[in-house]
């Protein structure tokens, strides 16, 4: 049986992971859960998500760390 997909083509499990990633990234406008949460409670929501699921992204690939250029002497 194929799971139902949302308008982005994501299964319910992946949609929940993406929502948590958006909350971790403080992308309040794209997170369904954060969109429903009052602005003054969003940081508490992020803290709750990080405490429950960890700080690592589940679907979003974090940007690579920027390399520092060393000055030539």
N, CA, C, O and CB atoms as a CASP TS submission, in Angstrom:
PFRMAT TS
TARGET T0000
AUTHOR 0000-0000-0000
METHOD Language model
MODEL 1
PARENT N/A
ATOM      1  N   UNK     1       0.841  -1.179   0.000  1.00  0.00           N
ATOM      2  CA  UNK     1       0.000   0.000   0.000  1.00  0.00           C
ATOM      3  C   UNK     1       0.890   1.248   0.000  1.00  0.00           C
ATOM      4  O   UNK     1       1.824   1.346   0.797  1.00  0.00           O
ATOM      5  CB  UNK     1      -0.959  -0.005   1.224  1.00  0.00           C
ATOM      6  N   UNK     2       0.607   2.177  -0.872  1.00  0.00           N
ATOM      7  CA  UNK     2       1.379   3.410  -0.992  1.00  0.00           C
ATOM      8  C   UNK     2       0.807   4.442  -0.017  1.00  0.00           C
ATOM      9  O   UNK     2      -0.402   4.670  -0.009  1.00  0.00           O
ATOM     10  CB  UNK     2       1.354   3.951  -2.463  1.00  0.00           C
ATOM     11  N   UNK     3       1.664   5.074   0.812  1.00  0.00           N
ATOM     12  CA  UNK     3       1.144   6.079   1.747  1.00  0.00           C
ATOM     13  C   UNK     3       0.650   7.317   1.000  1.00  0.00           C
ATOM     14  O   UNK     3       1.155   7.647  -0.073  1.00  0.00           O
ATOM     15  CB  UNK     3       2.227   6.476   2.768  1.00  0.00           C
ATOM     16  N   UNK     4      -0.314   7.980   1.561  1.00  0.00           N
ATOM     17  CA  UNK     4      -0.829   9.218   0.988  1.00  0.00           C
ATOM     18  C   UNK     4       0.260  10.281   1.036  1.00  0.00           C
ATOM     19  O   UNK     4       1.022  10.356   2.000  1.00  0.00           O
ATOM     20  CB  UNK     4      -2.100   9.695   1.741  1.00  0.00           C
ATOM     21  N   UNK     5       0.327  11.090   0.007  1.00  0.00           N
ATOM     22  CA  UNK     5       1.324  12.155  -0.062  1.00  0.00           C
ATOM     23  C   UNK     5       0.634  13.506   0.055  1.00  0.00           C
ATOM     24  O   UNK     5      -0.527  13.662  -0.324  1.00  0.00           O
ATOM     25  CB  UNK     5       2.137  12.070  -1.377  1.00  0.00           C
ATOM     26  N   UNK     6       1.359  14.467   0.579  1.00  0.00           N
ATOM     27  CA  UNK     6       0.810  15.815   0.676  1.00  0.00           C
ATOM     28  C   UNK     6       1.056  16.569  -0.633  1.00  0.00           C
ATOM     29  O   UNK     6       1.492  15.981  -1.623  1.00  0.00           O
ATOM     30  CB  UNK     6       1.436  16.578   1.874  1.00  0.00           C
ATOM     31  N   UNK     7       0.777  17.861  -0.629  1.00  0.00           N
ATOM     32  CA  UNK     7       0.924  18.641  -1.864  1.00  0.00           C
ATOM     33  C   UNK     7       2.372  18.788  -2.315  1.00  0.00           C
ATOM     34  O   UNK     7       2.620  19.162  -3.461  1.00  0.00           O
ATOM     35  CB  UNK     7       0.323  20.009  -1.677  1.00  0.00           C
ATOM     36  N   UNK     8       3.329  18.503  -1.440  1.00  0.00           N
ATOM     37  CA  UNK     8       4.739  18.534  -1.811  1.00  0.00           C
ATOM     38  C   UNK     8       5.240  17.159  -2.255  1.00  0.00           C
ATOM     39  O   UNK     8       6.398  17.010  -2.643  1.00  0.00           O
ATOM     40  CB  UNK     8       5.575  19.038  -0.642  1.00  0.00           C
ATOM     41  N   UNK     9       4.359  16.156  -2.197  1.00  0.00           N
ATOM     42  CA  UNK     9       4.745  14.809  -2.572  1.00  0.00           C
ATOM     43  C   UNK     9       5.430  14.055  -1.445  1.00  0.00           C
ATOM     44  O   UNK     9       6.118  13.063  -1.684  1.00  0.00           O
ATOM     45  CB  UNK     9       5.644  14.854  -3.764  1.00  0.00           C
ATOM     46  N   UNK    10       5.244  14.524  -0.216  1.00  0.00           N
ATOM     47  CA  UNK    10       5.882  13.890   0.941  1.00  0.00           C
ATOM     48  C   UNK    10       4.898  12.989   1.671  1.00  0.00           C
ATOM     49  O   UNK    10       3.721  13.323   1.811  1.00  0.00           O
ATOM     50  CB  UNK    10       6.438  14.953   1.902  1.00  0.00           C
ATOM     51  N   UNK    11       5.387  11.847   2.134  1.00  0.00           N
ATOM     52  CA  UNK    11       4.568  10.980   2.974  1.00  0.00           C
ATOM     53  C   UNK    11       4.429  11.655   4.348  1.00  0.00           C
ATOM     54  O   UNK    11       5.187  12.574   4.656  1.00  0.00           O
ATOM     55  CB  UNK    11       5.203   9.533   3.100  1.00  0.00           C
ATOM     56  N   UNK    12       3.484  11.218   5.164  1.00  0.00           N
ATOM     57  CA  UNK    12       3.294  11.854   6.473  1.00  0.00           C
ATOM     58  C   UNK    12       4.558  11.876   7.344  1.00  0.00           C
ATOM     59  O   UNK    12       4.810  12.855   8.046  1.00  0.00           O
ATOM     60  CB  UNK    12       2.197  11.144   7.216  1.00  0.00           C
ATOM     61  N   UNK    13       5.348  10.802   7.299  1.00  0.00           N
ATOM     62  CA  UNK    13       6.570  10.747   8.101  1.00  0.00           C
ATOM     63  C   UNK    13       7.586  11.795   7.635  1.00  0.00           C
ATOM     64  O   UNK    13       8.178  12.496   8.456  1.00  0.00           O
ATOM     65  CB  UNK    13       7.189   9.343   8.031  1.00  0.00           C
ATOM     66  N   UNK    14       7.784  11.898   6.330  1.00  0.00           N
ATOM     67  CA  UNK    14       8.729  12.883   5.791  1.00  0.00           C
ATOM     68  C   UNK    14       8.225  14.310   5.980  1.00  0.00           C
ATOM     69  O   UNK    14       9.017  15.221   6.223  1.00  0.00           O
ATOM     70  CB  UNK    14       8.981  12.618   4.308  1.00  0.00           C
ATOM     71  N   UNK    15       6.917  14.508   5.872  1.00  0.00           N
ATOM     72  CA  UNK    15       6.351  15.839   6.107  1.00  0.00           C
ATOM     73  C   UNK    15       6.598  16.282   7.548  1.00  0.00           C
ATOM     74  O   UNK    15       6.896  17.452   7.791  1.00  0.00           O
ATOM     75  CB  UNK    15       4.838  15.846   5.799  1.00  0.00           C
ATOM     76  N   UNK    16       6.477  15.360   8.502  1.00  0.00           N
ATOM     77  CA  UNK    16       6.738  15.683   9.903  1.00  0.00           C
ATOM     78  C   UNK    16       8.220  15.998  10.113  1.00  0.00           C
ATOM     79  O   UNK    16       8.557  16.915  10.862  1.00  0.00           O
ATOM     80  CB  UNK    16       6.304  14.517  10.817  1.00  0.00           C
ATOM     81  N   UNK    17       9.097  15.254   9.462  1.00  0.00           N
ATOM     82  CA  UNK    17      10.534  15.515   9.575  1.00  0.00           C
ATOM     83  C   UNK    17      10.889  16.880   8.992  1.00  0.00           C
ATOM     84  O   UNK    17      11.681  17.620   9.576  1.00  0.00           O
ATOM     85  CB  UNK    17      11.336  14.414   8.865  1.00  0.00           C
ATOM     86  N   UNK    18      10.303  17.215   7.835  1.00  0.00           N
ATOM     87  CA  UNK    18      10.565  18.511   7.229  1.00  0.00           C
ATOM     88  C   UNK    18      10.059  19.638   8.126  1.00  0.00           C
ATOM     89  O   UNK    18      10.722  20.667   8.258  1.00  0.00           O
ATOM     90  CB  UNK    18       9.913  18.597   5.846  1.00  0.00           C
ATOM     91  N   UNK    19       8.902  19.454   8.738  1.00  0.00           N
ATOM     92  CA  UNK    19       8.353  20.459   9.648  1.00  0.00           C
ATOM     93  C   UNK    19       9.295  20.673  10.833  1.00  0.00           C
ATOM     94  O   UNK    19       9.535  21.809  11.241  1.00  0.00           O
ATOM     95  CB  UNK    19       6.951  20.034  10.145  1.00  0.00           C
ATOM     96  N   UNK    20       9.827  19.582  11.384  1.00  0.00           N
ATOM     97  CA  UNK    20      10.782  19.707  12.498  1.00  0.00           C
ATOM     98  C   UNK    20      12.061  20.406  12.051  1.00  0.00           C
ATOM     99  O   UNK    20      12.628  21.204  12.798  1.00  0.00           O
ATOM    100  CB  UNK    20      11.120  18.320  13.077  1.00  0.00           C
ATOM    101  N   UNK    21      12.520  20.108  10.829  1.00  0.00           N
ATOM    102  CA  UNK    21      13.709  20.787  10.306  1.00  0.00           C
ATOM    103  C   UNK    21      13.472  22.288  10.170  1.00  0.00           C
ATOM    104  O   UNK    21      14.354  23.088  10.482  1.00  0.00           O
ATOM    105  CB  UNK    21      14.109  20.195   8.950  1.00  0.00           C
ATOM    106  N   UNK    22      12.303  22.665   9.712  1.00  0.00           N
ATOM    107  CA  UNK    22      11.982  24.090   9.577  1.00  0.00           C
ATOM    108  C   UNK    22      11.960  24.772  10.939  1.00  0.00           C
ATOM    109  O   UNK    22      12.399  25.914  11.074  1.00  0.00           O
ATOM    110  CB  UNK    22      10.628  24.275   8.873  1.00  0.00           C
ATOM    111  N   UNK    23      11.452  24.076  11.942  1.00  0.00           N
ATOM    112  CA  UNK    23      11.439  24.631  13.302  1.00  0.00           C
ATOM    113  C   UNK    23      12.866  24.752  13.816  1.00  0.00           C
ATOM    114  O   UNK    23      13.222  25.771  14.407  1.00  0.00           O
ATOM    115  CB  UNK    23      10.589  23.746  14.259  1.00  0.00           C
ATOM    116  N   UNK    24      13.684  23.735  13.601  1.00  0.00           N
ATOM    117  CA  UNK    24      15.088  23.808  14.038  1.00  0.00           C
ATOM    118  C   UNK    24      15.799  24.990  13.382  1.00  0.00           C
ATOM    119  O   UNK    24      16.633  25.647  14.006  1.00  0.00           O
ATOM    120  CB  UNK    24      15.828  22.493  13.704  1.00  0.00           C
ATOM    121  N   UNK    25      15.465  25.251  12.128  1.00  0.00           N
ATOM    122  CA  UNK    25      16.110  26.310  11.350  1.00  0.00           C
ATOM    123  C   UNK    25      15.467  27.687  11.588  1.00  0.00           C
ATOM    124  O   UNK    25      15.885  28.690  11.010  1.00  0.00           O
ATOM    125  CB  UNK    25      16.051  25.965   9.865  1.00  0.00           C
ATOM    126  N   UNK    26      14.451  27.708  12.445  1.00  0.00           N
ATOM    127  CA  UNK    26      13.687  28.936  12.747  1.00  0.00           C
ATOM    128  C   UNK    26      13.050  29.523  11.484  1.00  0.00           C
ATOM    129  O   UNK    26      12.913  30.740  11.357  1.00  0.00           O
ATOM    130  CB  UNK    26      14.603  29.990  13.407  1.00  0.00           C
ATOM    131  N   UNK    27      12.674  28.668  10.578  1.00  0.00           N
ATOM    132  CA  UNK    27      11.981  29.087   9.358  1.00  0.00           C
ATOM    133  C   UNK    27      10.477  29.034   9.656  1.00  0.00           C
ATOM    134  O   UNK    27       9.758  28.151   9.189  1.00  0.00           O
ATOM    135  CB  UNK    27      12.365  28.164   8.116  1.00  0.00           C
ATOM    136  N   UNK    28      10.040  29.998  10.439  1.00  0.00           N
ATOM    137  CA  UNK    28       8.675  29.986  10.971  1.00  0.00           C
ATOM    138  C   UNK    28       7.618  30.064   9.878  1.00  0.00           C
ATOM    139  O   UNK    28       6.539  29.492  10.036  1.00  0.00           O
ATOM    140  CB  UNK    28       8.488  31.135  11.934  1.00  0.00           C
ATOM    141  N   UNK    29       7.890  30.744   8.787  1.00  0.00           N
ATOM    142  CA  UNK    29       6.888  30.922   7.736  1.00  0.00           C
ATOM    143  C   UNK    29       6.606  29.630   6.964  1.00  0.00           C
ATOM    144  O   UNK    29       5.533  29.491   6.377  1.00  0.00           O
ATOM    145  CB  UNK    29       7.342  32.001   6.774  1.00  0.00           C
ATOM    146  N   UNK    30       7.538  28.696   6.954  1.00  0.00           N
ATOM    147  CA  UNK    30       7.357  27.460   6.182  1.00  0.00           C
ATOM    148  C   UNK    30       6.947  26.270   7.028  1.00  0.00           C
ATOM    149  O   UNK    30       6.593  25.224   6.485  1.00  0.00           O
ATOM    150  CB  UNK    30       8.620  27.127   5.454  1.00  0.00           C
ATOM    151  N   UNK    31       6.987  26.402   8.333  1.00  0.00           N
ATOM    152  CA  UNK    31       6.614  25.296   9.213  1.00  0.00           C
ATOM    153  C   UNK    31       5.129  25.371   9.542  1.00  0.00           C
ATOM    154  O   UNK    31       4.634  26.393  10.019  1.00  0.00           O
ATOM    155  CB  UNK    31       7.456  25.318  10.509  1.00  0.00           C
ATOM    156  N   UNK    32       4.430  24.277   9.282  1.00  0.00           N
ATOM    157  CA  UNK    32       3.005  24.234   9.575  1.00  0.00           C
ATOM    158  C   UNK    32       2.755  24.373  11.076  1.00  0.00           C
ATOM    159  O   UNK    32       1.854  25.109  11.478  1.00  0.00           O
ATOM    160  CB  UNK    32       2.393  22.930   9.052  1.00  0.00           C
ATOM    161  N   UNK    33       3.515  23.699  11.893  1.00  0.00           N
ATOM    162  CA  UNK    33       3.339  23.758  13.340  1.00  0.00           C
ATOM    163  C   UNK    33       3.648  25.143  13.872  1.00  0.00           C
ATOM    164  O   UNK    33       2.895  25.674  14.688  1.00  0.00           O
ATOM    165  CB  UNK    33       4.221  22.726  14.028  1.00  0.00           C
ATOM    166  N   UNK    34       4.740  25.733  13.425  1.00  0.00           N
ATOM    167  CA  UNK    34       5.113  27.072  13.903  1.00  0.00           C
ATOM    168  C   UNK    34       4.128  28.123  13.416  1.00  0.00           C
ATOM    169  O   UNK    34       3.879  29.111  14.108  1.00  0.00           O
ATOM    170  CB  UNK    34       6.531  27.432  13.439  1.00  0.00           C
ATOM    171  N   UNK    35       3.572  27.918  12.242  1.00  0.00           N
ATOM    172  CA  UNK    35       2.598  28.858  11.698  1.00  0.00           C
ATOM    173  C   UNK    35       1.369  28.931  12.595  1.00  0.00           C
ATOM    174  O   UNK    35       0.746  29.986  12.712  1.00  0.00           O
ATOM    175  CB  UNK    35       2.194  28.453  10.273  1.00  0.00           C
ATOM    176  N   UNK    36       1.018  27.811  13.232  1.00  0.00           N
ATOM    177  CA  UNK    36      -0.133  27.761  14.127  1.00  0.00           C
ATOM    178  C   UNK    36       0.202  28.214  15.544  1.00  0.00           C
ATOM    179  O   UNK    36      -0.701  28.404  16.359  1.00  0.00           O
ATOM    180  CB  UNK    36      -0.691  26.364  14.164  1.00  0.00           C
ATOM    181  N   UNK    37       1.478  28.387  15.847  1.00  0.00           N
ATOM    182  CA  UNK    37       1.924  28.737  17.191  1.00  0.00           C
ATOM    183  C   UNK    37       2.108  30.246  17.297  1.00  0.00           C
ATOM    184  O   UNK    37       2.660  30.862  16.385  1.00  0.00           O
ATOM    185  CB  UNK    37       3.238  28.003  17.544  1.00  0.00           C
ATOM    186  N   UNK    38       1.654  30.854  18.397  1.00  0.00           N
ATOM    187  CA  UNK    38       1.869  32.296  18.573  1.00  0.00           C
ATOM    188  C   UNK    38       3.357  32.636  18.539  1.00  0.00           C
ATOM    189  O   UNK    38       4.191  31.845  18.980  1.00  0.00           O
ATOM    190  CB  UNK    38       1.250  32.776  19.898  1.00  0.00           C
ATOM    191  N   UNK    39       3.679  33.802  18.020  1.00  0.00           N
ATOM    192  CA  UNK    39       5.075  34.216  17.827  1.00  0.00           C
ATOM    193  C   UNK    39       5.878  34.177  19.124  1.00  0.00           C
ATOM    194  O   UNK    39       7.058  33.827  19.103  1.00  0.00           O
ATOM    195  CB  UNK    39       5.125  35.618  17.241  1.00  0.00           C
ATOM    196  N   UNK    40       5.269  34.524  20.237  1.00  0.00           N
ATOM    197  CA  UNK    40       6.010  34.554  21.500  1.00  0.00           C
ATOM    198  C   UNK    40       6.292  33.160  22.062  1.00  0.00           C
ATOM    199  O   UNK    40       7.029  33.035  23.040  1.00  0.00           O
ATOM    200  CB  UNK    40       5.242  35.361  22.522  1.00  0.00           C
ATOM    201  N   UNK    41       5.724  32.114  21.468  1.00  0.00           N
ATOM    202  CA  UNK    41       5.949  30.749  21.949  1.00  0.00           C
ATOM    203  C   UNK    41       6.783  29.905  20.990  1.00  0.00           C
ATOM    204  O   UNK    41       6.987  28.715  21.231  1.00  0.00           O
ATOM    205  CB  UNK    41       4.627  30.070  22.190  1.00  0.00           C
ATOM    206  N   UNK    42       7.263  30.506  19.912  1.00  0.00           N
ATOM    207  CA  UNK    42       7.986  29.735  18.898  1.00  0.00           C
ATOM    208  C   UNK    42       9.349  29.248  19.374  1.00  0.00           C
ATOM    209  O   UNK    42       9.748  28.134  19.034  1.00  0.00           O
ATOM    210  CB  UNK    42       8.162  30.568  17.658  1.00  0.00           C
ATOM    211  N   UNK    43      10.066  30.040  20.141  1.00  0.00           N
ATOM    212  CA  UNK    43      11.369  29.578  20.654  1.00  0.00           C
ATOM    213  C   UNK    43      11.173  28.409  21.619  1.00  0.00           C
ATOM    214  O   UNK    43      11.995  27.494  21.653  1.00  0.00           O
ATOM    215  CB  UNK    43      12.125  30.738  21.362  1.00  0.00           C
ATOM    216  N   UNK    44      10.099  28.432  22.400  1.00  0.00           N
ATOM    217  CA  UNK    44       9.804  27.304  23.290  1.00  0.00           C
ATOM    218  C   UNK    44       9.482  26.055  22.465  1.00  0.00           C
ATOM    219  O   UNK    44       9.859  24.946  22.841  1.00  0.00           O
ATOM    220  CB  UNK    44       8.622  27.647  24.239  1.00  0.00           C
ATOM    221  N   UNK    45       8.787  26.237  21.345  1.00  0.00           N
ATOM    222  CA  UNK    45       8.506  25.125  20.438  1.00  0.00           C
ATOM    223  C   UNK    45       9.807  24.551  19.882  1.00  0.00           C
ATOM    224  O   UNK    45       9.972  23.332  19.828  1.00  0.00           O
ATOM    225  CB  UNK    45       7.587  25.582  19.287  1.00  0.00           C
ATOM    226  N   UNK    46      10.724  25.413  19.470  1.00  0.00           N
ATOM    227  CA  UNK    46      12.008  24.950  18.951  1.00  0.00           C
ATOM    228  C   UNK    46      12.782  24.185  20.022  1.00  0.00           C
ATOM    229  O   UNK    46      13.357  23.132  19.745  1.00  0.00           O
ATOM    230  CB  UNK    46      12.839  26.136  18.441  1.00  0.00           C
ATOM    231  N   UNK    47      12.795  24.711  21.232  1.00  0.00           N
ATOM    232  CA  UNK    47      13.471  24.038  22.343  1.00  0.00           C
ATOM    233  C   UNK    47      12.882  22.655  22.577  1.00  0.00           C
ATOM    234  O   UNK    47      13.614  21.695  22.819  1.00  0.00           O
ATOM    235  CB  UNK    47      13.370  24.878  23.624  1.00  0.00           C
ATOM    236  N   UNK    48      11.562  22.553  22.504  1.00  0.00           N
ATOM    237  CA  UNK    48      10.880  21.270  22.686  1.00  0.00           C
ATOM    238  C   UNK    48      11.260  20.282  21.578  1.00  0.00           C
ATOM    239  O   UNK    48      11.525  19.113  21.859  1.00  0.00           O
ATOM    240  CB  UNK    48       9.354  21.474  22.711  1.00  0.00           C
ATOM    241  N   UNK    49      11.289  20.738  20.331  1.00  0.00           N
ATOM    242  CA  UNK    49      11.643  19.869  19.203  1.00  0.00           C
ATOM    243  C   UNK    49      13.078  19.380  19.346  1.00  0.00           C
ATOM    244  O   UNK    49      13.352  18.199  19.132  1.00  0.00           O
ATOM    245  CB  UNK    49      11.461  20.613  17.860  1.00  0.00           C
ATOM    246  N   UNK    50      13.995  20.271  19.704  1.00  0.00           N
ATOM    247  CA  UNK    50      15.401  19.882  19.863  1.00  0.00           C
ATOM    248  C   UNK    50      15.557  18.908  21.030  1.00  0.00           C
ATOM    249  O   UNK    50      16.328  17.953  20.936  1.00  0.00           O
ATOM    250  CB  UNK    50      16.289  21.129  20.084  1.00  0.00           C
ATOM    251  N   UNK    51      14.838  19.138  22.125  1.00  0.00           N
ATOM    252  CA  UNK    51      14.934  18.239  23.282  1.00  0.00           C
ATOM    253  C   UNK    51      14.375  16.849  22.950  1.00  0.00           C
ATOM    254  O   UNK    51      14.915  15.838  23.400  1.00  0.00           O
ATOM    255  CB  UNK    51      14.180  18.838  24.489  1.00  0.00           C
ATOM    256  N   UNK    52      13.313  16.801  22.175  1.00  0.00           N
ATOM    257  CA  UNK    52      12.670  15.522  21.888  1.00  0.00           C
ATOM    258  C   UNK    52      13.330  14.763  20.739  1.00  0.00           C
ATOM    259  O   UNK    52      13.491  13.546  20.819  1.00  0.00           O
ATOM    260  CB  UNK    52      11.219  15.747  21.570  1.00  0.00           C
ATOM    261  N   UNK    53      13.712  15.463  19.675  1.00  0.00           N
ATOM    262  CA  UNK    53      14.219  14.796  18.474  1.00  0.00           C
ATOM    263  C   UNK    53      15.691  15.049  18.193  1.00  0.00           C
ATOM    264  O   UNK    53      16.242  14.434  17.280  1.00  0.00           O
ATOM    265  CB  UNK    53      13.424  15.229  17.296  1.00  0.00           C
ATOM    266  N   UNK    54      16.345  15.917  18.931  1.00  0.00           N
ATOM    267  CA  UNK    54      17.749  16.229  18.700  1.00  0.00           C
ATOM    268  C   UNK    54      17.908  17.455  17.818  1.00  0.00           C
ATOM    269  O   UNK    54      16.943  17.934  17.223  1.00  0.00           O
ATOM    270  CB  UNK    54      18.457  15.043  18.071  1.00  0.00           C
ATOM    271  N   UNK    55      19.121  17.955  17.738  1.00  0.00           N
ATOM    272  CA  UNK    55      19.395  19.195  17.012  1.00  0.00           C
ATOM    273  C   UNK    55      19.748  18.965  15.544  1.00  0.00           C
ATOM    274  O   UNK    55      19.766  19.914  14.761  1.00  0.00           O
ATOM    275  CB  UNK    55      20.517  19.939  17.686  1.00  0.00           C
ATOM    276  N   UNK    56      20.028  17.727  15.164  1.00  0.00           N
ATOM    277  CA  UNK    56      20.436  17.453  13.780  1.00  0.00           C
ATOM    278  C   UNK    56      19.240  17.493  12.847  1.00  0.00           C
ATOM    279  O   UNK    56      18.142  17.053  13.190  1.00  0.00           O
ATOM    280  CB  UNK    56      21.133  16.090  13.679  1.00  0.00           C
ATOM    281  N   UNK    57      19.479  18.033  11.657  1.00  0.00           N
ATOM    282  CA  UNK    57      18.446  18.057  10.630  1.00  0.00           C
ATOM    283  C   UNK    57      18.161  16.640  10.157  1.00  0.00           C
ATOM    284  O   UNK    57      19.053  15.792  10.131  1.00  0.00           O
ATOM    285  CB  UNK    57      18.868  18.951   9.446  1.00  0.00           C
ATOM    286  N   UNK    58      16.915  16.390   9.785  1.00  0.00           N
ATOM    287  CA  UNK    58      16.523  15.062   9.326  1.00  0.00           C
ATOM    288  C   UNK    58      16.432  14.985   7.805  1.00  0.00           C
ATOM    289  O   UNK    58      16.778  13.956   7.225  1.00  0.00           O
ATOM    290  CB  UNK    58      15.193  14.672   9.940  1.00  0.00           C
ATOM    291  N   UNK    59      15.983  16.033   7.156  1.00  0.00           N
ATOM    292  CA  UNK    59      15.876  16.045   5.692  1.00  0.00           C
ATOM    293  C   UNK    59      16.697  17.149   5.046  1.00  0.00           C
ATOM    294  O   UNK    59      17.251  16.958   3.964  1.00  0.00           O
ATOM    295  CB  UNK    59      14.435  16.196   5.285  1.00  0.00           C
ATOM    296  N   UNK    60      16.780  18.284   5.690  1.00  0.00           N
ATOM    297  CA  UNK    60      17.527  19.409   5.127  1.00  0.00           C
ATOM    298  C   UNK    60      19.016  19.132   5.258  1.00  0.00           C
ATOM    299  O   UNK    60      19.490  18.730   6.321  1.00  0.00           O
ATOM    300  CB  UNK    60      17.152  20.745   5.833  1.00  0.00           C
ATOM    301  N   UNK    61      19.738  19.346   4.194  1.00  0.00           N
ATOM    302  CA  UNK    61      21.198  19.191   4.231  1.00  0.00           C
ATOM    303  C   UNK    61      21.771  20.528   4.701  1.00  0.00           C
ATOM    304  O   UNK    61      21.612  21.545   4.025  1.00  0.00           O
ATOM    305  CB  UNK    61      21.789  18.768   2.809  1.00  0.00           C
ATOM    306  N   UNK    62      22.439  20.529   5.859  1.00  0.00           N
ATOM    307  CA  UNK    62      22.994  21.800   6.340  1.00  0.00           C
ATOM    308  C   UNK    62      24.097  22.295   5.410  1.00  0.00           C
ATOM    309  O   UNK    62      24.795  21.497   4.784  1.00  0.00           O
ATOM    310  CB  UNK    62      23.539  21.645   7.772  1.00  0.00           C
ATOM    311  N   UNK    63      24.249  23.604   5.323  1.00  0.00           N
ATOM    312  CA  UNK    63      25.307  24.135   4.467  1.00  0.00           C
ATOM    313  C   UNK    63      26.681  23.713   4.975  1.00  0.00           C
ATOM    314  O   UNK    63      26.894  23.556   6.177  1.00  0.00           O
ATOM    315  CB  UNK    63      25.219  25.664   4.392  1.00  0.00           C
ATOM    316  N   UNK    64      27.593  23.534   4.051  1.00  0.00           N
ATOM    317  CA  UNK    64      28.963  23.157   4.423  1.00  0.00           C
ATOM    318  C   UNK    64      29.617  24.308   5.175  1.00  0.00           C
ATOM    319  O   UNK    64      29.367  25.474   4.868  1.00  0.00           O
ATOM    320  CB  UNK    64      29.802  22.778   3.164  1.00  0.00           C
ATOM    321  N   UNK    65      30.452  23.986   6.156  1.00  0.00           N
ATOM    322  CA  UNK    65      31.131  25.062   6.879  1.00  0.00           C
ATOM    323  C   UNK    65      32.024  25.869   5.941  1.00  0.00           C
ATOM    324  O   UNK    65      32.669  25.329   5.042  1.00  0.00           O
ATOM    325  CB  UNK    65      31.963  24.489   8.036  1.00  0.00           C
ATOM    326  N   UNK    66      32.039  27.131   6.170  1.00  0.00           N
ATOM    327  CA  UNK    66      32.861  28.010   5.326  1.00  0.00           C
ATOM    328  C   UNK    66      34.318  27.862   5.708  1.00  0.00           C
ATOM    329  O   UNK    66      34.667  27.851   6.888  1.00  0.00           O
ATOM    330  CB  UNK    66      32.418  29.488   5.457  1.00  0.00           C
ATOM    331  N   UNK    67      35.157  27.748   4.705  1.00  0.00           N
ATOM    332  CA  UNK    67      36.586  27.607   4.954  1.00  0.00           C
ATOM    333  C   UNK    67      37.199  28.990   5.043  1.00  0.00           C
ATOM    334  O   UNK    67      36.894  29.880   4.249  1.00  0.00           O
ATOM    335  CB  UNK    67      37.274  26.764   3.844  1.00  0.00           C
ATOM    336  N   UNK    68      38.053  29.145   6.006  1.00  0.00           N
ATOM    337  CA  UNK    68      38.773  30.408   6.150  1.00  0.00           C
ATOM    338  C   UNK    68      39.988  30.405   5.261  1.00  0.00           C
ATOM    339  O   UNK    68      40.686  29.400   5.126  1.00  0.00           O
ATOM    340  CB  UNK    68      39.180  30.651   7.606  1.00  0.00           C
ATOM    341  N   UNK    69      40.223  31.533   4.668  1.00  0.00           N
ATOM    342  CA  UNK    69      41.425  31.664   3.860  1.00  0.00           C
ATOM    343  C   UNK    69      42.561  32.111   4.769  1.00  0.00           C
ATOM    344  O   UNK    69      42.421  33.030   5.575  1.00  0.00           O
ATOM    345  CB  UNK    69      41.214  32.668   2.683  1.00  0.00           C
ATOM    346  N   UNK    70      43.659  31.447   4.613  1.00  0.00           N
ATOM    347  CA  UNK    70      44.838  31.835   5.395  1.00  0.00           C
ATOM    348  C   UNK    70      45.628  32.861   4.615  1.00  0.00           C
ATOM    349  O   UNK    70      45.879  32.708   3.419  1.00  0.00           O
ATOM    350  CB  UNK    70      45.724  30.605   5.734  1.00  0.00           C
ATOM    351  N   UNK    71      46.008  33.892   5.306  1.00  0.00           N
ATOM    352  CA  UNK    71      46.844  34.906   4.640  1.00  0.00           C
ATOM    353  C   UNK    71      48.241  34.354   4.430  1.00  0.00           C
ATOM    354  O   UNK    71      48.835  33.730   5.310  1.00  0.00           O
ATOM    355  CB  UNK    71      46.900  36.221   5.469  1.00  0.00           C
ATOM    356  N   UNK    72      48.737  34.607   3.245  1.00  0.00           N
ATOM    357  CA  UNK    72      50.092  34.163   2.959  1.00  0.00           C
ATOM    358  C   UNK    72      51.055  35.180   3.560  1.00  0.00           C
ATOM    359  O   UNK    72      50.857  36.391   3.464  1.00  0.00           O
ATOM    360  CB  UNK    72      50.327  33.996   1.419  1.00  0.00           C
ATOM    361  N   UNK    73      52.100  34.651   4.180  1.00  0.00           N
ATOM    362  CA  UNK    73      53.058  35.563   4.804  1.00  0.00           C
ATOM    363  C   UNK    73      54.266  35.810   3.950  1.00  0.00           C
ATOM    364  O   UNK    73      55.159  36.559   4.346  1.00  0.00           O
ATOM    365  CB  UNK    73      53.493  35.033   6.124  1.00  0.00           C
TER
END
